[in-house]
Amino acid sequence: MPRWTNWARTVTATPGELLCPQDDEELATTLSRAASDGRRVKIPGSGHSWSEIAAPNDAWLTFQKMPRSVVVEGELVRVRGASTLGELCDTLEAQGRMLPNLGSVTAQTVIGATATGTHGTGATLPILSAGVVGMKLVTGAGERVSLGPDDPTLNDARVHLGALGVVTELTLRTLPRQRLQERLINLPFDAVLERLDELVASHRHLRLWWLPKVGCVQVYTADLTDAPDTGPNALTIHLDRIGVQQPIFTMLLAIGRLLPALVPLIHRFAQATSFGDRARVEDLRRVLSMPVPARHHEVELAIPREATLDALKEWWALLDRADYVPDFVQELRFVAADDIPLSPCSGRASAYLGGYAANPSTAARYLPELLALGRAYAARPHWGKVFDHDHAELATLYPRWANFQALRRRFDPAGVLSSPFTERVLGPVSS
Ligand SMILES: Cc1cc2nc3c(=O)[nH]c(=O)nc-3n(C[C@H](O)[C@H](O)[C@H](O)COP(=O)(O)OP(=O)(O)OC[C@H]3O[C@@H](n4cnc5c(N)ncnc54)[C@H](O)[C@@H]3O)c2cc1C
C-alpha cells in the first residue's frame, strides 16, 4: 500500500486499502458496502491541508479513475472529479470568465478547497464555498444525491470537511474575466492602525503582510479596472513566476534554520529586495494567486471583523516580546459574512490572522501562542490549517453547528467518512 502524506509533510497515513472507483455507480456501491461492513473511507484532495483532515487512516479512496472535467455553462461552471483550482481557472480564462475571488495558490482541488472553507481576501467577498450553487455527492450511506440552488440542504453542505459523503461534482458562479489594479505600499505599524478601517472599506481586496523584525507592513490593495495589462512589471514577481525566487527563498530559510539569529537580517534583505512600493494591472488570477511557496506551517484564525485592531496590536506585541522570530511572512486578510453552518465566517464579517513559520521548532512555540491569543477573540480556526480545538469548544463558536450535525446524521449515519480528525472536531456521528 502506498503511504499518504500531505503537502506540508506534517501528516502521514498508511491506509489498509486503496479504492479506485471508475464511475458514480461503482462509487455508490463502494460506499454502501463500507457502510454495511462498518469500514471507514477517506478521500483526500491534493493534500494541501496542514490539519489531519484529509488523512486516509483506513481505506483511501481516490478519483484517479473517475472522470475529471470543467465545463462552462453561461455564468456557471461545472467541475467534476479531482480538477484543481488551476485547471478551473485555465478553462474559465479561455472562455472569458473568472471566479470572483481566489486564495494565494491554485494547486488545491476545487472540491477539497470548498470542503474546508478556503478563502481569498476582500471585505465584501465571501469564502469560495459561498459560490457553490450545485453539488452532486454519494452519501456515506451510498445514496446518490443532487443538491440544487433552491435546496436548503445545499447551504448546510457547502463546507463539509469531507464528512457527508464523496462529492463528485460542483457547480459554481463565475464572473466575466476582469483585471485588477494592484498597489503595494509599505506603512509603519501606527499608520496601519490609523488607516485600517478606511483601507478595508475602500478596496475590493486588501491583504497585509509583514516580515517579523522589519518594522513595517506591506499593504496590498487591488480593485477592478479597465486599465491595460502591465504584466508582472516588478522583477521579483517575474522571477517568482518563472520559478527563480523560490529556490533562493528556500535557501534563505535553510540558513535561518541553521542560524536563527540571522532571521531578522534575512527579513530586512527580503524586504529591501522584494517588497518595495509598486503597482501593476493584471488578470485577477495573476494578481491574487502565486506559485506554491516553500514548505512551512500555518495557523489561520477567523475573528470578528470589529476585533481586528485589538487583535492586531496584541499579535504584534506577542511577536515583539517572543524570544523566537517566525521565519516567514505573517498575513491579515478580510472575508465577508455568510450563513454556511461550518464556515468560519458564519454569521460574522471576519478578519483572518495568518501566523506562519517554516522552522519546525519556531512553529512549535509560535503557533500554540497564536491559537491562545485567538481564543480571547472567539477565533474560529481554518479547518485546513493547524489547530487544537475539539468539538465541544467548536460547537460554542458556530451558531449553526446543529444544522451541520443533523445533515451529517442524515447523510452518513454509520460514520463511513469519519476519521480520528472528525471524531475530534465534529464528535461521533450520533452526538
Ligand atoms: C501553499 C498553500 C496555500 C494555501 N492558501 C490558502 C488560501 O489562500 N486561503 C485558504 O483559505 N486556504 C489556503 N490553503 C489551505 C487549502 O486551501 C485547504 O487546506 C484546502 O482544503 C486544500 O485543498 P485540497 O484539495 O488539498 O484538499 P485536502 O486537504 O486534500 O482535503 C481537504 C478536505 O476535503 C475533502 N475532500 C477532498 N475531495 C473530496 C471529495 N471528492 N468528496 C468529499 N470530500 C473531499 C477531504 O476528505 C478533506 O476532508 C493553502 C494551503 C497551502 C498548502
Ligand as a Chemical Component Dictionary entry (heavy atoms), coordinates in Angstrom:
data_LIG
# 
_chem_comp.id                   LIG 
_chem_comp.type                 NON-POLYMER 
_chem_comp.pdbx_formal_charge   0 
_chem_comp.three_letter_code    LIG 
# 
loop_
_chem_comp_atom.comp_id 
_chem_comp_atom.atom_id 
_chem_comp_atom.alt_atom_id 
_chem_comp_atom.type_symbol 
_chem_comp_atom.charge 
_chem_comp_atom.model_Cartn_x 
_chem_comp_atom.model_Cartn_y 
_chem_comp_atom.model_Cartn_z 
_chem_comp_atom.pdbx_ordinal 
LIG C1  C1  C 0 0.580   26.687 -0.048 1  
LIG C2  C2  C 0 -0.831  26.734 0.435  2  
LIG C3  C3  C 0 -1.563  27.891 0.271  3  
LIG C4  C4  C 0 -2.883  27.966 0.759  4  
LIG N1  N1  N 0 -3.567  29.135 0.591  5  
LIG C5  C5  C 0 -4.812  29.242 1.113  6  
LIG C6  C6  C 0 -5.550  30.456 0.985  7  
LIG O1  O1  O 0 -5.094  31.426 0.383  8  
LIG N2  N2  N 0 -6.766  30.518 1.575  9  
LIG C7  C7  C 0 -7.287  29.473 2.273  10 
LIG O2  O2  O 0 -8.378  29.591 2.818  11 
LIG N3  N3  N 0 -6.623  28.307 2.378  12 
LIG C8  C8  C 0 -5.415  28.167 1.809  13 
LIG N4  N4  N 0 -4.751  26.976 1.913  14 
LIG C9  C9  C 0 -5.440  25.839 2.536  15 
LIG C10 C10 C 0 -6.127  24.975 1.476  16 
LIG O3  O3  O 0 -6.861  25.751 0.573  17 
LIG C11 C11 C 0 -7.111  23.996 2.146  18 
LIG O4  O4  O 0 -6.484  23.273 3.136  19 
LIG C12 C12 C 0 -7.770  23.076 1.086  20 
LIG O5  O5  O 0 -8.740  22.305 1.717  21 
LIG C13 C13 C 0 -6.831  22.126 0.426  22 
LIG O6  O6  O 0 -7.468  21.511 -0.697 23 
LIG P1  P1  P 0 -7.034  20.039 -1.096 24 
LIG O7  O7  O 0 -7.556  19.720 -2.448 25 
LIG O8  O8  O 0 -5.584  19.876 -0.898 26 
LIG O9  O9  O 0 -7.861  19.181 -0.044 27 
LIG P2  P2  P 0 -7.314  18.220 1.100  28 
LIG O10 O10 O 0 -6.547  18.997 2.064  29 
LIG O11 O11 O 0 -6.649  17.035 0.479  30 
LIG O12 O12 O 0 -8.699  17.755 1.749  31 
LIG C14 C14 C 0 -9.496  18.665 2.448  32 
LIG C15 C15 C 0 -10.849 18.026 2.747  33 
LIG O13 O13 O 0 -11.580 17.873 1.534  34 
LIG C16 C16 C 0 -12.124 16.563 1.484  35 
LIG N5  N5  N 0 -12.332 16.160 0.106  36 
LIG C17 C17 C 0 -11.494 16.245 -0.932 37 
LIG N6  N6  N 0 -12.081 15.744 -2.033 38 
LIG C18 C18 C 0 -13.320 15.329 -1.655 39 
LIG C19 C19 C 0 -14.413 14.727 -2.333 40 
LIG N7  N7  N 0 -14.367 14.460 -3.628 41 
LIG N8  N8  N 0 -15.514 14.453 -1.639 42 
LIG C20 C20 C 0 -15.608 14.714 -0.319 43 
LIG N9  N9  N 0 -14.605 15.284 0.373  44 
LIG C21 C21 C 0 -13.481 15.582 -0.293 45 
LIG C22 C22 C 0 -11.068 15.721 2.180  46 
LIG O14 O14 O 0 -11.594 14.460 2.580  47 
LIG C23 C23 C 0 -10.754 16.622 3.355  48 
LIG O15 O15 O 0 -11.758 16.468 4.318  49 
LIG C24 C24 C 0 -3.461  26.854 1.416  50 
LIG C25 C25 C 0 -2.721  25.673 1.559  51 
LIG C26 C26 C 0 -1.423  25.616 1.069  52 
LIG C27 C27 C 0 -0.622  24.355 1.252  53 
# 
loop_
_chem_comp_bond.comp_id 
_chem_comp_bond.atom_id_1 
_chem_comp_bond.atom_id_2 
_chem_comp_bond.value_order 
_chem_comp_bond.pdbx_ordinal 
LIG C1  C2  SING 1  
LIG C2  C3  SING 2  
LIG C2  C26 DOUB 3  
LIG C3  C4  DOUB 4  
LIG C4  N1  SING 5  
LIG C4  C24 SING 6  
LIG N1  C5  DOUB 7  
LIG C5  C6  SING 8  
LIG C5  C8  SING 9  
LIG C6  O1  DOUB 10 
LIG C6  N2  SING 11 
LIG N2  C7  SING 12 
LIG C7  O2  DOUB 13 
LIG C7  N3  SING 14 
LIG N3  C8  DOUB 15 
LIG C8  N4  SING 16 
LIG N4  C9  SING 17 
LIG N4  C24 SING 18 
LIG C9  C10 SING 19 
LIG C10 O3  SING 20 
LIG C10 C11 SING 21 
LIG C11 O4  SING 22 
LIG C11 C12 SING 23 
LIG C12 O5  SING 24 
LIG C12 C13 SING 25 
LIG C13 O6  SING 26 
LIG O6  P1  SING 27 
LIG P1  O7  DOUB 28 
LIG P1  O8  SING 29 
LIG P1  O9  SING 30 
LIG O9  P2  SING 31 
LIG P2  O10 DOUB 32 
LIG P2  O11 SING 33 
LIG P2  O12 SING 34 
LIG O12 C14 SING 35 
LIG C14 C15 SING 36 
LIG C15 O13 SING 37 
LIG C15 C23 SING 38 
LIG O13 C16 SING 39 
LIG C16 N5  SING 40 
LIG C16 C22 SING 41 
LIG N5  C17 SING 42 
LIG N5  C21 SING 43 
LIG C17 N6  DOUB 44 
LIG N6  C18 SING 45 
LIG C18 C19 SING 46 
LIG C18 C21 DOUB 47 
LIG C19 N7  SING 48 
LIG C19 N8  DOUB 49 
LIG N8  C20 SING 50 
LIG C20 N9  DOUB 51 
LIG N9  C21 SING 52 
LIG C22 O14 SING 53 
LIG C22 C23 SING 54 
LIG C23 O15 SING 55 
LIG C24 C25 DOUB 56 
LIG C25 C26 SING 57 
LIG C26 C27 SING 58 
# 
